[in-house]
Amino acid sequence: MHRKRSGGNPRTWLIGTWRSNKARTLAEYRWPQKNKAKLQRLMRRILGKLMFRYTAKRLFWKCDERKWSAPGTYRVIWSNADSVFVVSGQEEEEGQLIRFTSPRGYWVSVGRGNVEYFKKLG
């Protein structure tokens, strides 16, 4: 997982539209030996389709070119030079640590020891 210190504020880097980076995620994925081929087929099919759009206070998401979700709210609880911790949800809140590789790329933890990369669009 590569970090670049680019200056600026990760809170503002988050604003915009982000798409799952299929190529980078697959390149760095740690595959388990059990059911490896089956998992690889599944991941190749689903990665690259998830998108998030952050505004100053709202969060939208979509997958597989469907319509954007109804807006939800989020808030940044904590940030440092290359990360933000966001909390979202209405009835049950969930948190996510977002680690930036640059102002145009980030990753989040998924599963055991793996990450999914996202790239900023536009």
Secondary structure as UniProt FT lines:
FT   HELIX           10..13
FT   STRAND          16..20
FT   HELIX           22..28
FT   TURN            34..35
FT   HELIX           36..46
FT   TURN            47..48
FT   STRAND          50..54
FT   STRAND          58..63
FT   TURN            64..65
FT   STRAND          72..79
FT   STRAND          83..88
FT   STRAND          94..102
FT   TURN            103..104
FT   STRAND          105..110
FT   TURN            111..113
FT   STRAND          114..120
//
